[in-house]
């Protein structure tokens, strides 16, 4: 009976744990979605990887389901990939509309992007305009709405209504980079809405800013834009002067055909038709000869001008020539649409494959758990039967052993805290030995460390047994390596992880080089690589950054 009382609680515990795992799966998914949401903006690849581990059909709670669709679409938007498949952002939008204004705006923004990717730009703009009009939205949410509205409005040539939104962004985001970007957008929207005078004022302001701040490439780009604005204003001579200035100052070769095209157009508008034809012929020959010029795009401009010049000479329009232009553009659009659909199909195929693999793995895991539980129960039952038969024989020995254990416990002076301290001391001693060898890397010291490290297993020629070092680091520094590997192991190489865990233990760059069998220069290079992958600012300590990142994730 005594052994039965021991077995029954174990079996009951296993059953309780299994039930808890089932009932807690919803909370685990919600927690995983929340973690993915925290990463979606800055680390969208990681966020998508986390969402792929979740089957949305298993989400029974509408709030969790809506959040899942928002997080997945947010990652797609951050990656600037197609959002044509994010149709269920509509579900999230409808769910949040009367529950949470900020989340309704966020999910509505994503639904609008989905509509735009599916060719429904006007409906997309209507949703964004209604959301922008909502009162009391946080600045962060409002900025995302305005960015989407400006981008889609530009693509749909809704430029006149875009202008107040761009000015609003200029008032909200005062960073120099944002100011430069949105002023450039303002110039484009002024130009395409027929306000060329305003566009000229903005582009002159941008050219002056680029010159004052020594922004060479930006100054070239803004000056190039001015050519077209002057042409729209009918200031053809000035436009040609700027085109000649750029041509004389070593422009990028891929820009030369377009600069020649502008000159041809200006000459045509001034009535210099022979000059226009010659400039266009030069532009055509350069564009055809260069691999870095998108000839279809160039032809979409040049072809029409060529037809007009030809009409000026002959007084006739050729249907074949018009058909050639139209069919060429239609073919280009059809090819782009085919590529888009193939990309979406590939993405869906990959997602279905991942879901199938996940289902297979879950089925295997379930079978393994059932088999393990069955084996455990069988083992416990056999042990109980055996112990029952032997109970009377060994009862006296058990009492004697229990008495001896009580005596031993009374004599022992080691408390649980002291044992923990001893374990910590042993780990510190292990790290200390490694550091001693790194500080004095003689061949004798290296050989000693290699022998110590290989006592419990082969180190494959390394000075240390890395699994043991990781274990020590985790115990001494609050699971530092385990957390590092879980969050960033898909980006960091093994050498980079080794360098970072040695840094947290206080090893210098030279010492790290000794332990990992690398030169100091190589360690510096790999530190820089890890810094870029983790997004650590140049002057910030990597370990301090990871600690602050962990604190930030915990706070959220």
C-alpha positions as CSV (number, residue, x, y, z in Angstrom):
1,X,0.0,0.0,0.0
2,X,2.8,2.4,0.8
3,X,4.2,2.0,-2.8
4,X,0.8,2.5,-4.3
5,X,0.5,5.8,-2.4
6,X,3.8,6.8,-4.0
7,X,2.7,5.9,-7.5
8,X,-0.7,7.4,-7.5
9,X,0.4,11.0,-6.9
10,X,2.9,10.6,-9.8
11,X,0.2,9.4,-12.2
12,X,-2.1,12.1,-11.0
13,X,0.6,14.8,-11.5
14,X,1.2,13.5,-15.1
15,X,-2.6,13.8,-15.8
16,X,-2.8,17.3,-14.3
17,X,0.2,18.4,-16.3
18,X,-1.3,17.1,-19.5
19,X,-4.6,18.9,-18.9
20,X,-2.8,22.0,-17.9
21,X,-0.8,21.9,-21.2
22,X,-4.0,21.7,-23.1
23,X,-5.8,24.5,-21.2
24,X,-2.7,26.6,-21.2
25,X,-2.1,26.4,-24.9
26,X,-4.3,29.4,-25.6
27,X,-2.4,31.5,-23.1
28,X,0.9,30.4,-24.6
29,X,-0.2,31.4,-28.1
30,X,-1.4,34.7,-26.8
31,X,2.0,35.2,-25.1
32,X,3.9,34.2,-28.3
33,X,1.8,36.6,-30.4
34,X,2.6,39.4,-27.9
35,X,6.3,38.7,-28.2
36,X,6.1,38.7,-32.0
37,X,4.2,42.0,-31.8
38,X,7.1,43.5,-29.8
39,X,9.5,42.4,-32.6
40,X,7.4,43.1,-35.7
41,X,8.6,46.7,-36.3
42,X,12.3,46.3,-35.7
43,X,12.8,42.6,-36.4
44,X,10.0,41.6,-38.8
45,X,11.7,38.3,-39.9
46,X,11.8,37.1,-36.3
47,X,8.2,38.1,-35.8
48,X,7.1,36.2,-38.9
49,X,9.0,33.1,-37.8
50,X,7.1,33.2,-34.5
51,X,3.7,33.6,-36.2
52,X,4.5,30.7,-38.5
53,X,4.7,28.4,-35.5
54,X,1.0,29.2,-34.7
55,X,-1.9,27.7,-36.7
56,X,-4.6,30.5,-36.9
57,X,-7.3,27.8,-37.2
58,X,-6.5,26.8,-33.7
59,X,-7.2,30.3,-32.3
60,X,-10.7,30.2,-30.8
61,X,-10.6,33.5,-29.0
62,X,-11.5,36.4,-31.5
63,X,-9.2,38.8,-29.6
64,X,-6.2,36.6,-30.0
65,X,-7.1,35.8,-33.6
66,X,-7.4,39.5,-34.5
67,X,-4.1,40.3,-32.8
68,X,-2.4,37.4,-34.8
69,X,-3.5,38.9,-38.1
70,X,-2.4,42.4,-37.1
71,X,1.1,41.1,-36.1
72,X,1.6,39.1,-39.3
73,X,0.5,42.0,-41.5
74,X,2.7,44.5,-39.5
75,X,5.7,42.3,-40.2
76,X,4.9,42.1,-44.0
77,X,4.5,45.9,-44.1
78,X,7.9,46.4,-42.3
79,X,9.5,44.1,-44.8
80,X,7.9,46.0,-47.6
81,X,6.7,42.7,-49.2
82,X,3.4,42.0,-50.8
83,X,0.4,42.3,-48.5
84,X,-2.0,40.8,-51.1
85,X,-2.5,37.7,-49.0
86,X,-3.3,39.6,-45.7
87,X,-7.1,39.6,-46.4
88,X,-7.9,38.7,-42.8
89,X,-6.8,42.1,-41.7
90,X,-10.4,42.9,-42.5
91,X,-11.5,40.6,-39.7
92,X,-9.1,42.4,-37.3
93,X,-10.4,45.8,-38.5
94,X,-14.0,44.8,-37.9
95,X,-13.2,43.3,-34.5
96,X,-11.4,46.4,-33.2
97,X,-13.6,49.1,-34.8
98,X,-16.0,49.4,-31.7
99,X,-13.6,48.2,-29.1
100,X,-10.2,49.9,-29.4
101,X,-9.7,53.1,-31.4
102,X,-5.9,52.8,-31.6
103,X,-6.0,49.1,-32.7
104,X,-8.8,49.9,-35.1
105,X,-6.6,52.5,-36.7
106,X,-3.6,50.2,-36.8
107,X,-5.6,47.2,-38.3
108,X,-7.4,49.6,-40.7
109,X,-4.1,50.8,-42.0
110,X,-3.0,47.3,-42.7
111,X,-6.3,46.4,-44.3
112,X,-5.9,49.5,-46.5
113,X,-2.5,48.3,-47.6
114,X,-4.0,44.9,-48.4
115,X,-6.6,46.6,-50.7
116,X,-3.9,48.7,-52.4
117,X,-1.7,45.6,-53.1
118,X,-4.8,44.0,-54.7
119,X,-5.3,47.0,-57.0
120,X,-8.1,48.7,-55.1
121,X,-6.3,52.0,-54.4
122,X,-9.3,54.2,-54.1
123,X,-11.0,52.1,-51.5
124,X,-7.7,52.0,-49.6
125,X,-7.5,55.8,-49.6
126,X,-11.1,56.1,-48.4
127,X,-10.3,53.9,-45.4
128,X,-7.1,55.8,-44.6
129,X,-8.9,59.2,-44.9
130,X,-11.6,58.1,-42.5
131,X,-9.1,56.8,-40.0
132,X,-6.9,60.0,-40.2
133,X,-10.0,62.0,-39.2
134,X,-10.5,60.0,-35.9
135,X,-9.8,62.2,-32.9
136,X,-7.3,61.4,-30.1
137,X,-5.1,58.9,-32.0
138,X,-1.5,58.5,-30.6
139,X,1.2,60.3,-32.6
140,X,2.8,56.9,-33.4
141,X,-0.4,55.5,-34.9
142,X,-1.2,58.8,-36.7
143,X,2.3,58.8,-38.3
144,X,1.8,55.3,-39.7
145,X,-1.6,56.3,-41.2
146,X,-0.1,59.4,-42.8
147,X,2.9,57.5,-44.2
148,X,0.6,54.9,-45.8
149,X,-1.8,57.7,-47.1
150,X,1.1,59.6,-48.6
151,X,2.6,56.5,-50.3
152,X,-0.6,55.2,-51.7
153,X,-1.8,58.7,-52.6
154,X,1.3,59.2,-54.6
155,X,1.0,55.9,-56.4
156,X,-2.7,56.7,-57.2
157,X,-1.8,60.3,-58.3
158,X,-4.1,61.7,-55.7
159,X,-1.5,64.4,-55.2
160,X,-3.7,67.4,-54.5
161,X,-5.3,65.7,-51.4
162,X,-1.9,64.4,-50.4
163,X,-0.4,67.8,-49.9
164,X,-2.0,68.7,-46.5
165,X,-1.0,65.2,-45.2
166,X,2.6,65.8,-46.1
167,X,2.6,69.2,-44.4
168,X,1.1,67.5,-41.3
169,X,4.0,65.0,-41.3
170,X,6.5,67.8,-41.6
171,X,4.9,69.4,-38.5
172,X,4.9,66.1,-36.5
173,X,8.3,64.6,-37.4
174,X,11.1,67.1,-37.0
175,X,14.1,64.8,-37.6
176,X,16.4,66.1,-40.4
177,X,16.0,62.8,-42.4
178,X,12.2,63.0,-42.2
179,X,12.1,66.7,-43.1
180,X,14.3,66.0,-46.2
181,X,12.1,63.0,-47.3
182,X,8.7,64.7,-46.9
183,X,9.9,68.0,-48.5
184,X,10.9,65.9,-51.5
185,X,7.5,64.2,-51.5
186,X,5.9,67.7,-51.2
187,X,7.8,68.7,-54.3
188,X,6.5,65.7,-56.3
189,X,2.9,66.2,-55.2
190,X,3.0,69.9,-56.0
191,X,4.4,69.1,-59.4
192,X,1.9,66.4,-60.3
193,X,-1.1,68.4,-59.0
194,X,-0.2,71.3,-61.3
195,X,1.4,73.6,-58.7
196,X,4.8,73.9,-60.5
197,X,5.6,77.3,-58.9
198,X,5.3,75.8,-55.4
199,X,7.3,72.7,-56.5
200,X,10.1,75.0,-57.7
201,X,10.2,76.8,-54.4
202,X,10.5,73.5,-52.5
203,X,13.1,72.0,-54.8
204,X,15.3,75.2,-54.6
205,X,15.0,74.9,-50.8
206,X,16.1,71.3,-50.9
207,X,19.0,72.1,-53.3
208,X,20.2,74.8,-50.9
209,X,19.9,72.5,-47.9
210,X,21.9,69.7,-49.7
211,X,24.6,72.2,-50.7
212,X,24.9,73.7,-47.1
213,X,25.1,70.2,-45.6
214,X,27.5,68.7,-48.2
215,X,25.0,66.1,-49.4
216,X,26.4,65.4,-52.8
217,X,24.1,62.7,-54.1
218,X,21.0,64.4,-52.8
219,X,22.0,67.7,-54.4
220,X,22.5,65.9,-57.7
221,X,19.1,64.3,-57.4
222,X,17.3,67.5,-56.5
223,X,19.0,69.4,-59.3
224,X,17.9,66.7,-61.7
225,X,14.3,67.1,-60.5
226,X,14.5,70.9,-61.2
227,X,14.9,70.2,-64.9
228,X,11.4,68.8,-65.2
229,X,9.8,71.5,-63.0
230,X,11.3,74.2,-65.2
231,X,10.1,72.4,-68.3
232,X,6.5,72.4,-66.8
233,X,6.8,76.1,-66.2
234,X,7.8,76.7,-69.8
235,X,11.3,77.9,-68.8
236,X,12.9,75.7,-71.4
237,X,16.3,77.5,-71.8
238,X,16.9,77.4,-68.0
239,X,15.9,73.7,-68.0
240,X,18.5,73.0,-70.7
241,X,21.2,75.0,-68.9
242,X,20.8,72.7,-65.8
243,X,20.7,69.6,-68.0
244,X,24.0,70.7,-69.7
245,X,25.5,71.5,-66.3
246,X,24.8,68.0,-65.0
247,X,26.1,66.4,-68.3
248,X,29.3,68.4,-67.9
249,X,29.9,67.3,-64.3
250,X,30.2,63.6,-64.7
251,X,26.6,62.3,-64.0
252,X,25.9,58.6,-63.4
253,X,26.0,57.0,-66.9
254,X,22.4,55.6,-66.5
255,X,21.1,59.2,-66.2
256,X,22.6,60.4,-69.5
257,X,19.7,59.2,-71.8
258,X,17.1,60.9,-69.5
259,X,19.1,64.1,-69.5
260,X,19.3,64.0,-73.3
261,X,15.6,63.3,-73.4
262,X,14.8,66.4,-71.3
263,X,16.9,68.5,-73.7
264,X,15.0,67.0,-76.7
265,X,11.6,67.8,-75.1
266,X,12.7,71.3,-74.3
267,X,13.9,71.9,-77.9
268,X,10.6,70.5,-79.2
269,X,8.6,72.9,-77.0
270,X,10.7,75.8,-78.2
271,X,10.0,74.8,-81.8
272,X,13.6,73.5,-82.5
273,X,12.3,70.3,-84.1
274,X,15.6,69.2,-85.8
275,X,17.5,69.7,-82.5
276,X,14.8,67.8,-80.7
277,X,15.1,64.9,-83.1
278,X,19.0,64.8,-82.8
279,X,19.0,64.9,-79.0
280,X,16.4,62.1,-78.9
281,X,18.4,60.0,-81.3
282,X,21.5,60.4,-79.0
283,X,19.4,59.5,-76.0
284,X,17.9,56.4,-77.8
285,X,21.4,55.1,-78.7
286,X,22.8,55.5,-75.2
287,X,19.8,53.9,-73.6
288,X,19.9,50.9,-75.9
289,X,23.6,50.4,-75.3
290,X,23.5,50.4,-71.5
291,X,22.6,47.4,-69.3
292,X,21.8,49.6,-66.2
293,X,19.0,51.5,-68.0
294,X,15.5,50.1,-67.8
295,X,14.8,50.4,-71.5
296,X,11.0,49.7,-71.2
297,X,10.7,52.5,-68.7
298,X,12.8,54.8,-70.9
299,X,10.7,53.9,-73.9
300,X,7.5,54.7,-72.1
301,X,8.6,58.4,-72.3
302,X,10.8,58.5,-75.4
303,X,8.4,56.5,-77.6
304,X,5.7,59.1,-77.4
305,X,8.0,62.0,-78.1
306,X,9.5,60.1,-81.0
307,X,5.9,59.6,-82.4
308,X,5.1,63.3,-82.0
309,X,8.4,64.4,-83.7
310,X,7.6,62.0,-86.5
311,X,4.1,63.4,-86.9
312,X,5.6,66.9,-87.0
313,X,7.7,65.8,-89.9
314,X,5.2,63.8,-91.9
315,X,1.8,65.0,-90.7
316,X,0.7,61.4,-90.2
317,X,0.1,59.2,-87.2
318,X,1.0,55.5,-87.5
319,X,-1.4,53.0,-85.8
320,X,1.4,50.4,-85.8
321,X,3.6,52.8,-83.9
322,X,0.9,53.6,-81.3
323,X,0.1,49.9,-81.0
324,X,3.7,49.1,-80.4
325,X,3.9,51.6,-77.5
326,X,0.6,50.4,-76.0
327,X,1.3,46.7,-76.4
328,X,4.8,47.1,-75.0
329,X,3.5,48.8,-71.8
330,X,0.7,46.2,-71.5
331,X,3.2,43.3,-71.8
332,X,5.3,44.9,-69.1
333,X,2.3,45.3,-66.8
334,X,1.2,41.7,-67.5
335,X,4.7,40.4,-66.7
336,X,4.8,42.3,-63.4
337,X,1.4,40.9,-62.5
338,X,2.5,37.4,-63.4
339,X,5.6,37.8,-61.2
340,X,3.4,39.1,-58.4
341,X,1.0,36.2,-58.6
342,X,3.9,33.7,-58.7
343,X,5.4,35.2,-55.6
344,X,2.1,35.0,-53.8
345,X,1.6,31.4,-54.9
346,X,5.2,30.5,-53.7
347,X,4.5,32.2,-50.4
348,X,1.2,30.3,-49.9
349,X,2.9,27.1,-51.0
350,X,5.7,27.6,-48.4
351,X,3.2,28.5,-45.7
352,X,1.1,25.3,-46.5
353,X,4.3,23.3,-46.4
354,X,5.3,24.7,-43.1
355,X,1.8,24.1,-41.6
356,X,1.9,20.5,-42.9
357,X,5.3,19.9,-41.4
358,X,4.1,21.4,-38.2
359,X,1.1,19.1,-38.1
360,X,3.4,16.1,-38.8
361,X,5.7,17.2,-36.0
362,X,2.8,17.7,-33.6
363,X,1.5,14.2,-34.5
364,X,4.9,12.7,-33.9
365,X,5.2,14.6,-30.6
366,X,1.8,13.4,-29.4
367,X,2.6,9.8,-30.3
368,X,6.0,10.1,-28.5
369,X,4.3,11.6,-25.4
370,X,1.6,8.8,-25.4
371,X,4.3,6.2,-25.8
372,X,6.4,7.7,-23.0
373,X,3.4,7.9,-20.7
374,X,2.5,4.3,-21.5
375,X,6.0,3.1,-20.8
376,X,6.2,5.1,-17.6
377,X,2.9,3.7,-16.3
378,X,4.0,0.2,-17.2
379,X,7.3,0.7,-15.4
380,X,5.6,2.2,-12.4
381,X,3.1,-0.7,-12.3
382,X,5.9,-3.3,-12.6
383,X,7.9,-1.5,-9.9
384,X,4.9,-1.4,-7.6
385,X,4.2,-5.1,-8.1
386,X,7.8,-6.0,-7.4
387,X,8.0,-3.8,-4.4
388,X,4.8,-5.3,-3.0
389,X,6.2,-8.8,-3.1
390,X,9.4,-7.7,-1.5
391,X,7.8,-5.3,1.0
392,X,7.8,-7.7,4.0
393,X,11.3,-8.9,3.3
394,X,13.0,-5.5,3.1
395,X,10.7,-3.6,5.6
396,X,13.3,-3.9,8.3
397,X,16.1,-2.7,6.0
398,X,14.0,0.3,4.9
399,X,13.5,1.3,8.6
400,X,17.2,0.9,9.2
401,X,18.1,3.0,6.1
402,X,15.6,5.7,7.1
403,X,17.1,5.8,10.6
404,X,20.6,6.1,9.2
405,X,19.5,8.9,6.8
406,X,18.0,10.8,9.8
407,X,21.3,10.5,11.6
408,X,23.3,11.6,8.5
409,X,21.0,14.6,8.0
410,X,21.5,15.6,11.6
411,X,25.3,15.4,11.2
412,X,25.3,17.3,7.9
413,X,26.1,21.1,8.2
414,X,25.4,21.9,4.6
415,X,22.2,23.9,4.1
416,X,20.6,24.2,0.7
417,X,21.9,27.7,0.4
418,X,25.5,26.5,1.1
419,X,25.2,23.9,-1.6
420,X,24.1,26.5,-4.0
421,X,27.1,28.6,-3.0
422,X,29.4,25.7,-3.5
423,X,28.0,25.0,-7.0
424,X,28.4,28.7,-7.9
425,X,31.9,28.7,-6.4
426,X,32.8,25.6,-8.6
427,X,31.5,27.3,-11.7
428,X,33.4,30.5,-10.9
429,X,36.5,28.5,-10.4
430,X,36.0,26.9,-13.9
431,X,35.6,30.3,-15.5
432,X,38.6,31.5,-13.5
433,X,40.8,28.7,-14.8
434,X,39.8,29.6,-18.4
435,X,40.6,33.3,-17.7
436,X,44.0,32.4,-16.1
437,X,45.0,30.5,-19.3
438,X,43.8,33.3,-21.5
439,X,45.9,35.8,-19.5
440,X,49.0,33.6,-19.7
441,X,48.5,31.5,-22.9
442,X,51.6,29.3,-22.6
443,X,51.5,25.9,-24.4
444,X,51.7,24.2,-21.0
445,X,48.6,26.2,-19.7
446,X,46.7,25.4,-22.9
447,X,47.5,21.7,-22.6
448,X,46.3,21.7,-19.0
449,X,43.0,23.5,-19.9
450,X,42.4,21.1,-22.8
451,X,42.9,18.1,-20.5
452,X,40.5,19.6,-17.9
453,X,37.9,20.5,-20.5
454,X,37.9,17.0,-22.1
455,X,37.4,15.0,-18.9
456,X,33.6,14.8,-19.5
457,X,33.8,14.6,-23.3
458,X,35.8,15.4,-26.5
459,X,36.3,19.1,-27.1
460,X,37.2,18.5,-30.8
461,X,40.6,20.3,-30.3
462,X,39.1,23.4,-28.6
463,X,40.7,24.7,-25.5
464,X,37.4,24.6,-23.6
465,X,34.3,22.4,-23.6
466,X,31.8,25.0,-24.9
467,X,28.6,23.2,-23.6
468,X,30.1,23.3,-20.1
469,X,31.1,27.0,-20.5
470,X,27.6,27.8,-21.7
471,X,26.1,25.9,-18.7
472,X,28.4,27.8,-16.3
473,X,27.5,31.2,-17.9
474,X,23.8,30.4,-17.7
475,X,24.1,29.5,-14.0
476,X,26.3,32.5,-13.1
477,X,24.6,35.1,-15.3
478,X,20.9,34.4,-15.1
479,X,20.6,32.1,-18.3
480,X,22.4,34.7,-20.4
481,X,23.5,32.3,-23.1
482,X,20.2,30.5,-23.3
483,X,18.3,33.8,-23.7
484,X,20.9,35.1,-26.3
485,X,20.6,31.9,-28.4
486,X,16.8,31.9,-28.2
487,X,16.4,35.5,-29.4
488,X,19.3,35.9,-31.8
489,X,20.7,32.4,-32.6
490,X,19.2,32.5,-36.0
491,X,21.4,35.5,-36.9
492,X,24.6,35.0,-34.9
493,X,27.3,32.6,-35.8
494,X,28.6,30.2,-33.2
495,X,31.9,32.2,-33.0
496,X,29.9,35.4,-32.4
497,X,27.9,33.7,-29.6
498,X,31.2,32.5,-28.0
499,X,32.6,36.0,-28.1
500,X,29.5,37.6,-26.5
501,X,29.3,35.0,-23.6
502,X,33.0,35.5,-22.9
503,X,32.4,39.3,-22.9
504,X,29.7,39.0,-20.3
505,X,32.1,37.0,-18.1
506,X,34.6,39.8,-18.2
507,X,37.1,38.5,-20.8
508,X,39.2,41.1,-22.7
509,X,39.4,41.0,-26.5
510,X,42.9,39.5,-26.4
511,X,41.8,36.8,-24.0
512,X,38.8,36.0,-26.1
513,X,41.1,35.6,-29.1
514,X,43.2,33.1,-27.2
515,X,40.2,31.0,-26.0
516,X,38.5,31.0,-29.4
517,X,41.7,30.5,-31.4
518,X,41.3,33.7,-33.4
519,X,43.5,36.8,-33.9
520,X,42.5,40.0,-32.0
521,X,41.7,41.6,-35.4
522,X,39.3,38.8,-36.2
523,X,37.6,39.1,-32.8
524,X,37.1,42.8,-33.5
525,X,35.6,42.0,-37.0
526,X,33.2,39.5,-35.5
527,X,32.2,41.9,-32.7
528,X,31.4,44.5,-35.4
529,X,29.4,41.9,-37.3
530,X,27.4,40.9,-34.2
531,X,26.8,44.5,-33.4
532,X,25.3,45.1,-36.8
533,X,23.1,42.0,-36.6
534,X,21.8,42.9,-33.2
535,X,21.3,46.6,-34.1
536,X,23.6,47.8,-31.3
537,X,24.6,51.5,-31.7
538,X,28.3,52.1,-32.5
539,X,29.4,53.4,-29.1
540,X,27.1,51.3,-26.9
541,X,28.4,48.2,-25.2
542,X,27.0,45.0,-26.7
543,X,26.3,43.3,-23.3
544,X,24.7,46.4,-21.8
545,X,22.5,46.7,-24.9
546,X,21.3,43.1,-24.6
547,X,20.5,43.6,-20.9
548,X,18.5,46.7,-21.7
549,X,16.8,44.9,-24.6
550,X,15.8,42.1,-22.2
551,X,14.5,44.7,-19.7
552,X,12.5,46.4,-22.4
553,X,10.9,43.1,-23.6
554,X,10.1,42.2,-20.0
555,X,8.5,45.6,-19.4
556,X,6.3,45.1,-22.4
